[in-house]
């Protein structure tokens, strides 16, 4: 079974990658962990991801944003509410929901986990600052981590492949998963270059996410990583 939580936890706890990320480096060029839940938002999500699991944490951002966007569409967003999702204490996406498969549904869990990791890696490539030497360093770190051969192979393949937004978009088999893929991409990067901003804009358009939902995903991510 694809263990996305273990992959992200291993990356988070790699001391070399953490030092690089915390020193302020951005993108894959500054270390793979700096780009997978190790950007500014991602680093602040560590506790949530550790408590609930990375997929549930990312799903929680998309779920809260989705609920708030639906309220907005119903005309309920104008009045402030203490119960607004981005203002409430964080809760993960509910199990066996459109945002988080039941733990017993291993095929669905694997599919969603791979989609989110693929999205995060693709977003980290958006600034185009990865050369062969940096990839070799990333591969060496990943190879030393406590991951299964299958999980390592998946990450290696995704890192080695050129940026392919089509593969990211094709994994969005439902509108809810599209929101989660965007949320995963958002927390994976710093969004401090025009290339990253353009990538997220293109991704939102390709995922058919309306502007209000995109805005709420950004708000939810900011609130849960503040």
N, C-alpha and C positions, 0 to 999 in steps of 0.2 A: 504494500500500500504506500502510495506517495505521501511522504511526511513533510508537508509544507511548514508546519510549525517547527519541526526539528531543524529544517534548513534555515529558517529565519533566526531561530534561537542560536544556532551554531554561528551564523554570521554576526549576530549581535554580540556574542561573547568572545569572538576572536580578538585578542588584545591588540594585535598589530592593526587590524582594520578599525577597531574602536579608537585607537590613538589618532589615526589618520582622520577619521570622521570628526572627532571632537576638536581637532586642531583647526577645523573650518574648511577642509578640502571638500570640493563638490564633485559629483558625478563619479562614474566608474573610474576615471583616471586617478581619483584620490582614494580608491579602494572600494571593492564591491560592496562591503557592508555599509559604506556611506550612502549607498544608493538603494539598499533594501531595508526599509524601516530604520535607516540611519541618517536620513536628511533631518532637517530641523524638526519637522512634524514627526518623522519616524522615530527619532531618538526619544521624543517625549511620549511616544506610544509604547515604549518598551514594557512598562509596567502593565498596561492594559493587555498587550499581546501575551505577556507571560501568564497573566491571570486567566484569560479567556481563550487563548489561542489566537494566532495571527489571522486566520480566516474569519473567525468570529469577530475580532476587533475591526478588521476592514469592513466586514459585512455590517457591523453595527453602525459605522459611519454612513454607509449607503442606505441602510434601513431607516435611520433617523432622518436623513435628508429626504428620503422618499416620502416618509410620513408627513414631514413639514411641507414639502412641495404639494402633496395632495391637499393639505389644509389650505394652502395658498390658492389652489385652483377652485376650491369651494368657497372662497371669499372669507376664510377664517384667519388669514395671515395678517390682516391689518391691525387687529387688536393684540397688544402684548399679552403673553401668557407665560406664567411661571412653569407651565408644563410643556412648553415648546421643546422638542427633542434636543436641539443643540444647547439648550440651557439646563437640561436635566442631568442628573448623575448618569454616567455612561452605563449603558446596558448593551450586551452583544446582540447580534441578530438572533432571533429565536430559532432553535433547532427545528428541523423538518419544516422549514418555511421556504419561500421563494428565494431567500437570501442565504440560507444555510441548510444543506441537506442533513437528514438524520445521520448520526454517526454510524449507524448500521448499514447505510447505503454507501458502501465503499467505492463503487464505481463513480457515483455522483460527487463524493468527497474528493476523489482523485482528480476528476475532471475540473472541478472548480479550483482546487489547489494549484494545479498546473497552469490554468488560465491566469490566475492572479500572479504567480511567479513570472510567467512569460510576460505579462503586462508590465511588471516592475522592472524587469531586465530591459525590455524595449524602451521604457521611459528613460532609464539610466543611459541608454545609448544615444538619446536624442541630441545631446550637445556635440556628438561626434568626436569626443576626446579620448578614444581608446586606441592605443597602438599595440603592436605585437608584444612588446616587452611588458606592458601593463597587464595584458591578458595572461601572459605566462605567470606573472606574480599572483594574479587572482586564482588561476588554476592550481598553483602550488598550495595556496592557503586552503582552498576548498578540498583538495586531495588529502590534506592532513586532518580535516574535520571529521567528526564522528557521524558520518552519513553513509547510507547504503550505497552500493555500487550503482544501483538503478537511479537513485536520487542524484548522485554525483554526475552520472552520464547525462541526465536531463538538463541539469544546470550547465554543464560543459557545452552541450549542444546548443542551448539557447544563447550562451555567451559568444560562442564561435560564429553563430549565424549572423548575417547582416540584419540590420533593423528592418523588420517586416510588420508594418502596421496592419496589413491584411490578416496575418495570423492572429494578431491580438483581437481584432474586430470579429473574426470568424468564430472565436470562442464564446462570444456573447450570444448565447442561444436564447436568452430571455431578456426583457427590459431590465429586470432586477439584476441579473448578472452583468449587464452592460454598465449599470451604475456602480457595481462593485469593482469592475475592471478599471473604470475611471478613477474610483477612490484609491485603488491600489497604486495606480500610476501617479496619482497626485502626491501620496505620502512618500513615494520612492525618490523624489527629486527635490531640489531646492527651489526650482523655478526662478533662477537668477540669470538666465540667458534668454535672448530672443528665440533661439532654437527650441528651448524647452517650452516656452510659452506657446510658440506656434504648434509644437507637437500636441500639447494638450488641447488646443483649440481644434486642431484637425481630428484628434481622437474623439472629442465630444461630438463633432459633426458626423463622423463615420459611425459612431455608436447610436446616432439618432437621439441624443439626450437633449431635451429642451433647455433653454437658457436658465429657467427658474430652478430646475433640478440641479444643473451644474453649479449654480450659485449656492444652493443649499448644501451640496456636497462639500464645497469649499468652506462654508460656515461650520458645518458639522466637524470637519477635520480640524479647523482652527480651534473650535471649542473643546474638542476632546484631546487636543495636544497642547492646550494653553498651560 
